[in-house]
Amino acid sequence: MKLDIVTIFPDYFAPLDVSLLGKARQRGDVDAHVHDLRGWAHDRHRTVDDTPYGGGPGMVMKPEPWGEALDAIVPPGSSARLVVPTPSGRPFTQELAGAYAAEPWLVFACGRYEGIDARVIEDARSRMPVDEVSIGDYVLAGGESAVLVMVEAVTRLLPGVLGNAGSAADDSFAPGRMEALLEGPVYTKPPDWRGRPVPPVLMSGNHGAIARWRRDEALRRTAAIRPELIARNALDDADRRTLSE
Ligand SMILES: N#Cc1c(N)n[nH]c1-c1ccc2c(Cl)cn(Cc3cccnc3)c2c1
C-alpha cells in the first residue's frame, strides 16, 4: 500500500517509523511519505491560511497550496483515494478501515484552523475519489491525530503487518460471527498475581470450553457497555442463555 500524508506538522507522524508499521515500511509492505504543505506556499512567510469569507472566528486553509500539493502528489490519471478528516465527516468504522486496506493508494489531507477551503475538495473530486471522514463525536484541533488513528487501523489489516494474521480477524469489529462484540478480558503469566488467579478454564486445555467462555465474556461485556451492538450479532441458543443469566 502507498500512503501519502499532507500536513503543516510533519513531525506529528514520527510514530509511523515505530512498532509494526515501522517494520512494514522497512519491509516495503507500506510505502508511506509525509509532505509539508508549506512546501507549496511560495510567499516569504509560507502562508497557508487566511481569514474566512463571510466573517467568523479563526482562519481557513488557503486553496492554492493544497491544490499545488495534490497536483504534485497525485498526477492526473493515477489511482489515489483522498481521505480528508473533518468533524463533519462520515464515521470512520472498522468496515471503512477494511475497505481502505484494499486500496492501493491513500492520500490523507490533514487540515488545521477552521478547516480547508471547500473548493480544494471540490477540485479533488473532479479527478479522484474523495472521502470526508470523522473518527468520532469529539472535537480535535486538526486532522493529524485522526490520520494517525486511521493509518493504524488500516495498516494493521494488511497481510503480514500484525505478524499474526489471525488476530486482526478476531478483532471486536472484524467481519464475521463476532463482528460487533467487545473484546473480553485477556490474561498471561503468572497464574496467580496478588492473590488473583487466572480463570481456570483458560488453563484447562479444553479449546471448546475456552472458546465458549471467551464468547460469553464478550457477550456479557457488550451487553453491559454497548447493548446496542448485541443486535448486530448472529446469536445462537447458548448466547441467548448467557445473556439471560
Ligand atoms: N476526523 C476528525 C475530527 C474529529 N473527530 N474531531 N475534530 C476533527 C477534525 C478534523 C479535521 C480538522 C481541521 Cl481541517 C480543522 N479542525 C479543527 C476544527 C474543530 C472544530 C470545528 N472545525 C474545525 C479539525 C478537526
The ligand as a Gaussian input file, in Angstrom:
#p B3LYP/6-31G(d) Opt

LIG

0 1
 N      -11.667000      13.487000      11.950000
 C      -11.860000      14.317000      12.717000
 C      -12.119000      15.257000      13.741000
 C      -12.845000      14.907000      14.888000
 N      -13.416000      13.697000      15.160000
 N      -12.896000      15.976000      15.673000
 N      -12.253000      17.000000      15.074000
 C      -11.755000      16.587000      13.889000
 C      -11.061000      17.500000      12.971000
 C      -10.636000      17.079000      11.711000
 C      -10.086000      17.999000      10.833000
 C       -9.950000      19.324000      11.232000
 C       -9.495000      20.502000      10.599000
 Cl      -9.045000      20.605000       8.961000
 C       -9.599000      21.556000      11.482000
 N      -10.100000      21.065000      12.650000
 C      -10.359000      21.870000      13.839000
 C      -11.840000      22.160000      13.906000
 C      -12.512000      21.968000      15.072000
 C      -13.869000      22.261000      15.125000
 C      -14.509000      22.734000      14.013000
 N      -13.838000      22.891000      12.875000
 C      -12.513000      22.597000      12.815000
 C      -10.328000      19.727000      12.523000
 C      -10.874000      18.817000      13.405000

